[in-house]
Amino acid sequence: MRKILFWTHLTIGLTAAVVILILCVTGVLLMYERQMLAWADRGIRSTPLGERMAPEALLRAFQEQTGRPASSLTLRSDPTAPAEVAAGADVFYLDVYSGKLLGVPSPQLRKFFRTVVEWHRWLALEGPRRPVGKAITGAANFIFLFIVLTGMYLWLPRRWSWQHVRAVLFFRRGLSGRARDFNWHNVIGIWSALPLIAIILGALVISYPWATDLVYRLAGDNPPPRPVAASPGASAQKNFSSQRPARTVQKTGPDGTASHPQESAAAAHQRESDAGLAAGLDQACRLAEQLVPAWESMSWRAAPGPRLSLTIAGSHRGRVDLRSTLTVDRASGQVVQHETFDRLTRGRQWRLWLRFIHTGEALGFAGQTIAGVVSAGAAVLVWTGLALTLRRFRAWRQRRKQSAPVEEAVSVSR
């Protein structure tokens, strides 16, 4: 059994080694993404003068300065933190007291992390090839789980004595070549196996719908229904209907605000429609402050309909137990639902935790550090595994060369 597991471990490890190495390296690069982005944008701050502007007023100020409707808004409880407004794929910062546009958040660093994420998720493939990339990374995660599980058995010494256990449990000095690679492969594998399993399980839940369904079933819940794919005709109609009429170039009045004297009737109607998507946001934010006094951030995403939803967080995004969703009726301003974490089904709770166990953010800075260090160790596992395989292949070829003259001599003597 050990021999079968070893050769299976080695063979499938070779098939997915390059992809697993890419996943590990990009995982290390993404280790402190949230902290690095916050550090890069530390100079963009609001100036606490007077009262905060109402959220709807902030969105109107944003549209007047940029001529673009907001697609989302994030507010933070920190009095010096700016409002984060998104318009499509672009993000802007606004002063929450004056509504003045402060700038954009570190575009180069965000572009770097976006590229790393694309490599991590689908090997940076674009367009119709993206599903292929997702399938490859998903399969690599599944293979990696098998490698770690079989490795936990193969890394154990055949003889249970302190001398043999110590040889695979701790790094040894003075080693080189095959002995060094073997020692590193075993030590790193043993110490990182359990965190790696947790990280890979989180990746599988992200990659495969069946893995999500399995989580729900293990939790004793029914899996949620999967979204129905839209037909090509419906998709085309949606894209056509989402196109916005062209606006004329904005003019600025004497007071510095934008005016729309030459705006077409269709553009004016569209502007009013965009503003209507945020109707009720002021009331929703007031209710959120009452329901969650210890809130840290509030996020709104533009969506049509009679109801408005607001995501409230009491900590960073990895603390899913401190997040809730508030739904408010636009017309009456009454709370329709306040969905807190403890009201979610057990399956949904497990699914959310697994998502951020994968990145380590579920445990905050310490969890991110563990995930990053384990990812670096996994990269070393791939490297030493390849090195051991290459050394084994070279030794096999050397034995073949040495045995060839002997076999020839035996055949001649016969």
C-alpha distance (Angstrom), angle and dihedral (degrees) to the residues before:
residue distance angle dihedral
M1 . . .
R2 3.80 . .
K3 3.81 90.7 .
I4 3.82 92.4 49.4
L5 3.81 92.1 48.8
F6 3.80 91.4 46.8
W7 3.79 95.6 54.1
T8 3.81 92.1 42.2
H9 3.81 89.3 49.2
L10 3.79 91.2 50.1
T11 3.82 97.1 43.2
I12 3.77 100.0 48.9
G13 3.79 89.6 39.0
L14 3.79 89.1 60.5
T15 3.81 92.4 49.5
A16 3.82 93.7 55.4
A17 3.81 100.9 27.6
V18 3.80 97.7 107.3
V19 3.82 94.8 47.1
I20 3.82 92.3 45.1
L21 3.80 89.4 50.0
I22 3.83 90.0 52.8
L23 3.81 90.9 49.7
C24 3.80 91.2 49.9
V25 3.81 96.3 47.3
T26 3.80 93.6 46.0
G27 3.81 89.0 46.7
V28 3.81 89.4 57.1
L29 3.82 91.2 48.8
L30 3.82 90.5 52.0
M31 3.81 93.4 48.4
Y32 3.83 97.2 104.9
E33 3.80 99.3 18.8
R34 3.82 94.8 131.6
Q35 3.80 94.0 47.9
M36 3.80 94.0 44.8
L37 3.81 92.6 51.1
A38 3.80 90.4 49.1
W39 3.82 90.3 49.3
A40 3.82 92.2 48.8
D41 3.83 91.1 52.2
R42 3.80 95.5 42.6
G43 3.81 92.0 111.6
I44 3.81 94.3 59.1
R45 3.80 103.7 85.1
S46 3.78 138.9 152.8
T47 3.81 118.8 -115.3
P48 3.83 109.1 -127.2
L49 3.80 101.7 -132.1
G50 3.78 117.2 146.5
E51 3.78 122.7 -37.5
R52 3.78 128.3 -17.6
M53 3.77 115.8 -100.2
A54 3.79 116.7 -111.1
P55 3.84 113.1 -100.4
E56 3.81 93.9 -115.0
A57 3.81 90.5 50.2
L58 3.82 89.1 51.1
L59 3.79 90.4 53.6
R60 3.80 91.6 49.0
A61 3.81 90.2 50.2
F62 3.80 89.8 50.0
Q63 3.80 92.9 51.2
E64 3.80 92.1 47.3
Q65 3.81 91.6 52.9
T66 3.79 98.6 42.1
G67 3.80 104.6 24.0
R68 3.80 88.6 -131.8
P69 3.81 129.6 111.1
A70 3.78 117.1 -120.7
S71 3.79 118.4 -113.7
S72 3.80 95.7 -169.8
L73 3.79 142.0 3.9
T74 3.81 130.8 -156.9
L75 3.80 122.5 -167.9
R76 3.80 126.2 -172.5
S77 3.79 131.3 -155.6
D78 3.81 92.0 -130.8
P79 3.84 103.7 105.2
T80 3.82 91.5 -140.3
A81 3.81 96.8 45.0
P82 3.82 114.4 108.1
A83 3.79 124.1 -130.0
E84 3.80 112.8 -100.3
V85 3.79 112.6 -139.9
A86 3.79 124.7 -176.9
A87 3.80 126.1 -158.4
G88 3.77 106.5 -173.8
A89 3.80 108.0 -53.8
D90 3.83 93.5 -17.9
V91 3.81 123.1 92.4
F92 3.81 126.8 -157.3
Y93 3.81 136.4 -175.8
L94 3.81 122.3 -132.9
D95 3.80 130.9 -170.7
V96 3.81 104.7 -113.0
Y97 3.83 91.8 -147.4
S98 3.81 101.6 46.5
G99 3.81 103.2 18.3
K100 3.79 89.2 -128.1
L101 3.79 117.5 154.1
L102 3.83 106.8 -112.0
G103 3.79 100.2 -176.2
V104 3.79 141.9 -94.7
P105 3.82 126.0 -57.4
S106 3.83 113.1 -101.2
P107 3.82 98.4 -61.5
Q108 3.80 96.3 -167.4
L109 3.80 95.3 51.7
R110 3.79 91.9 45.0
K111 3.79 90.0 49.2
F112 3.81 89.2 51.8
F113 3.81 93.1 51.6
R114 3.81 91.1 43.7
T115 3.81 89.2 55.3
V116 3.82 91.5 47.6
V117 3.81 90.5 50.1
E118 3.81 90.5 50.6
W119 3.80 90.2 53.6
H120 3.80 90.7 45.9
R121 3.80 95.0 50.3
W122 3.79 106.2 34.0
L123 3.84 108.2 -1.5
A124 3.82 90.6 -100.1
L125 3.81 91.7 -71.5
E126 3.80 113.8 153.6
G127 3.78 138.5 -155.1
P128 3.80 117.2 -1.3
R129 3.82 90.4 -5.9
R130 3.81 93.2 64.0
P131 3.85 94.5 85.6
V132 3.81 87.3 52.7
G133 3.80 90.0 54.5
K134 3.80 91.3 48.4
A135 3.79 90.4 50.4
I136 3.81 91.3 51.2
T137 3.81 94.7 49.3
G138 3.80 90.6 44.6
A139 3.80 91.5 52.5
A140 3.82 90.2 46.1
N141 3.81 90.0 54.6
F142 3.80 90.5 50.3
I143 3.82 90.9 49.5
F144 3.80 90.6 46.2
L145 3.82 90.1 55.1
F146 3.81 89.9 53.5
I147 3.82 90.6 47.8
V148 3.81 92.3 52.0
L149 3.81 93.6 46.0
T150 3.80 93.7 48.9
G151 3.78 90.0 41.2
M152 3.81 90.4 58.0
Y153 3.80 86.4 63.3
L154 3.80 97.3 39.3
W155 3.81 93.5 47.6
L156 3.79 91.5 59.6
P157 3.83 112.8 96.8
R158 3.79 118.5 -110.8
R159 3.79 91.5 -133.0
W160 3.80 118.6 49.1
S161 3.77 103.6 -139.3
W162 3.80 128.2 124.0
Q163 3.80 90.6 -113.0
H164 3.81 92.5 56.8
V165 3.80 95.0 39.7
R166 3.79 92.4 49.9
A167 3.81 90.2 51.8
V168 3.83 91.3 63.0
L169 3.80 99.2 30.5
F170 3.83 101.8 55.4
F171 3.80 136.1 36.3
R172 3.79 114.4 -102.6
R173 3.77 124.1 -146.8
G174 3.75 126.4 -133.0
L175 3.79 96.3 31.9
S176 3.78 124.9 133.0
G177 3.77 139.7 173.4
R178 3.78 117.5 4.6
A179 3.82 94.8 -5.9
R180 3.81 91.6 55.2
D181 3.82 93.5 46.5
F182 3.80 90.8 47.3
N183 3.82 92.1 50.0
W184 3.80 94.1 47.3
H185 3.80 92.4 45.6
N186 3.79 92.8 52.7
V187 3.80 99.0 40.6
I188 3.80 95.6 46.6
G189 3.79 91.2 42.8
I190 3.80 94.3 52.3
W191 3.82 96.2 45.9
S192 3.81 96.1 43.3
A193 3.81 100.4 39.1
L194 3.82 99.6 96.6
P195 3.84 96.8 43.8
L196 3.80 89.0 45.5
I197 3.80 91.5 53.6
A198 3.82 90.4 52.4
I199 3.82 91.9 48.2
I200 3.81 93.1 47.2
L201 3.81 92.7 47.5
G202 3.80 88.1 54.9
A203 3.80 89.4 50.7
L204 3.81 92.3 50.3
V205 3.80 91.2 52.8
I206 3.80 88.7 52.8
S207 3.81 93.2 45.7
Y208 3.80 103.6 43.2
P209 3.83 130.8 43.9
W210 3.80 89.6 -154.2
A211 3.81 89.3 59.3
T212 3.81 89.7 54.2
D213 3.81 90.0 48.7
L214 3.80 89.2 50.9
V215 3.81 91.3 53.3
Y216 3.80 90.6 53.1
R217 3.81 92.1 48.0
L218 3.81 92.9 48.3
A219 3.80 87.4 52.0
G220 3.80 90.0 52.7
D221 3.83 95.5 -109.1
N222 3.76 134.3 118.7
P223 3.82 112.7 -107.3
P224 3.81 113.9 -108.9
P225 3.82 117.2 -105.4
R226 3.77 113.6 -93.8
P227 3.80 118.3 -119.7
V228 3.79 115.2 -99.0
A229 3.79 113.2 -118.4
A230 3.80 112.1 -115.6
S231 3.77 118.8 -118.7
P232 3.82 117.9 -109.5
G233 3.80 90.4 -111.4
A234 3.79 92.6 52.6
S235 3.78 90.8 47.1
A236 3.78 91.7 51.5
Q237 3.81 90.7 48.3
K238 3.80 89.9 50.3
N239 3.77 92.0 50.5
F240 3.80 90.8 47.7
S241 3.78 93.2 49.2
S242 3.82 91.8 47.7
Q243 3.78 93.1 59.2
R244 3.79 109.9 107.6
P245 3.78 123.9 -140.1
A246 3.76 114.9 -105.8
R247 3.77 117.5 -96.9
T248 3.74 127.3 -146.2
V249 3.78 119.2 -114.5
Q250 3.76 110.0 -78.7
K251 3.78 120.4 -115.8
T252 3.76 124.4 -148.3
G253 3.77 121.9 -132.6
P254 3.80 127.4 -140.2
D255 3.81 90.8 -90.1
G256 3.81 91.7 56.5
T257 3.80 95.8 -109.2
A258 3.76 122.9 124.6
S259 3.80 119.4 -104.9
H260 3.80 131.7 -166.0
P261 3.82 107.0 -150.2
Q262 3.79 94.2 141.0
E263 3.80 96.3 38.2
S264 3.78 114.3 132.4
A265 3.79 120.3 -118.8
A266 3.80 90.8 -113.3
A267 3.82 91.8 51.5
A268 3.80 91.3 47.7
H269 3.80 90.2 50.7
Q270 3.79 90.1 49.5
R271 3.81 91.1 49.9
E272 3.78 90.6 52.7
S273 3.81 89.5 47.9
D274 3.81 91.0 51.9
A275 3.79 90.5 51.0
G276 3.81 89.7 49.1
L277 3.81 90.6 62.0
A278 3.81 88.2 68.2
A279 3.81 94.8 46.6
G280 3.80 109.1 132.0
L281 3.81 94.3 20.6
D282 3.82 93.5 117.5
Q283 3.79 91.9 54.1
A284 3.82 91.9 44.6
C285 3.82 91.5 54.0
R286 3.81 91.9 48.8
L287 3.79 90.3 51.5
A288 3.81 90.9 47.1
E289 3.81 91.2 54.8
Q290 3.80 89.6 52.5
L291 3.79 95.6 46.1
V292 3.82 96.1 42.5
P293 3.85 108.7 28.4
A294 3.83 90.9 172.4
W295 3.81 93.8 55.5
E296 3.80 118.2 147.5
S297 3.80 101.2 -174.4
M298 3.80 140.6 5.8
S299 3.80 123.4 -157.7
W300 3.79 129.1 -166.4
R301 3.80 127.6 -173.7
A302 3.79 121.8 -162.6
A303 3.80 112.9 -110.4
P304 3.81 132.4 153.6
G305 3.78 122.6 -119.4
P306 3.78 141.2 80.9
R307 3.80 92.7 -75.4
L308 3.80 132.4 64.6
S309 3.80 125.0 -153.3
L310 3.78 127.8 -152.4
T311 3.81 126.5 -171.2
I312 3.80 113.3 -144.4
A313 3.81 122.5 -164.2
G314 3.78 128.5 -170.2
S315 3.82 93.6 -167.9
H316 3.79 141.3 -0.2
R317 3.80 119.7 -37.8
G318 3.81 94.4 -94.4
R319 3.80 92.4 66.4
V320 3.76 96.0 80.5
D321 3.81 90.5 167.8
L322 3.81 89.2 66.7
R323 3.80 95.2 52.6
S324 3.79 127.2 93.9
T325 3.80 138.5 170.6
L326 3.79 122.0 -130.8
T327 3.81 118.8 -160.3
V328 3.81 117.8 -165.7
D329 3.78 131.7 -174.8
R330 3.81 107.4 -119.7
A331 3.80 96.0 -147.9
S332 3.82 100.7 46.4
G333 3.80 99.4 25.1
Q334 3.82 89.5 -134.1
V335 3.78 125.5 141.1
V336 3.79 110.9 -102.2
Q337 3.80 95.4 -179.6
H338 3.79 139.7 -13.5
E339 3.79 105.7 -160.7
T340 3.80 111.2 -164.8
F341 3.79 125.8 -175.8
D342 3.81 94.3 -103.0
R343 3.81 89.8 57.7
L344 3.79 93.3 58.1
T345 3.78 120.2 97.5
R346 3.78 116.2 -97.0
G347 3.80 90.8 -111.9
R348 3.80 91.6 54.1
Q349 3.80 90.6 48.5
W350 3.80 92.3 51.3
R351 3.79 91.0 47.5
L352 3.81 92.1 52.7
W353 3.81 93.0 47.7
L354 3.81 92.0 49.4
R355 3.80 90.3 52.6
F356 3.80 91.8 60.3
I357 3.79 96.5 33.6
H358 3.81 83.9 65.4
T359 3.83 90.5 61.5
G360 3.81 94.9 33.1
E361 3.80 91.0 -122.2
A362 3.80 91.1 119.6
L363 3.82 86.5 77.2
G364 3.79 96.0 39.4
F365 3.80 122.7 -132.1
A366 3.82 92.6 -15.8
G367 3.80 91.1 52.3
Q368 3.79 92.2 48.9
T369 3.80 89.5 50.8
I370 3.80 92.4 50.2
A371 3.82 91.5 48.0
G372 3.80 91.5 48.9
V373 3.81 94.8 46.6
V374 3.81 91.5 46.8
S375 3.81 90.2 49.0
A376 3.81 89.4 52.3
G377 3.79 89.2 49.0
A378 3.80 90.2 50.3
A379 3.81 89.1 53.7
V380 3.82 88.1 54.4
L381 3.81 89.0 48.6
V382 3.79 89.9 56.0
W383 3.80 91.6 46.9
T384 3.81 95.8 47.7
G385 3.81 90.6 42.9
L386 3.79 90.3 55.5
A387 3.81 90.8 45.1
L388 3.81 92.3 51.0
T389 3.79 90.6 48.0
L390 3.80 91.8 50.5
R391 3.82 91.3 48.5
R392 3.81 89.8 49.6
F393 3.81 90.7 50.7
R394 3.81 92.1 49.1
A395 3.80 91.5 49.0
W396 3.82 90.1 50.1
R397 3.80 91.4 51.2
Q398 3.82 90.5 48.1
R399 3.79 91.3 52.0
R400 3.80 89.7 49.6
K401 3.80 91.3 52.6
Q402 3.78 92.4 48.2
S403 3.80 93.9 46.9
A404 3.82 94.6 47.2
P405 3.87 96.5 75.9
V406 3.81 90.7 46.1
E407 3.80 92.6 51.5
E408 3.82 89.8 46.9
A409 3.79 92.1 50.8
V410 3.79 92.0 49.0
S411 3.81 91.3 50.2
V412 3.83 91.4 49.7
S413 3.81 92.6 49.8
R414 3.77 89.6 52.7
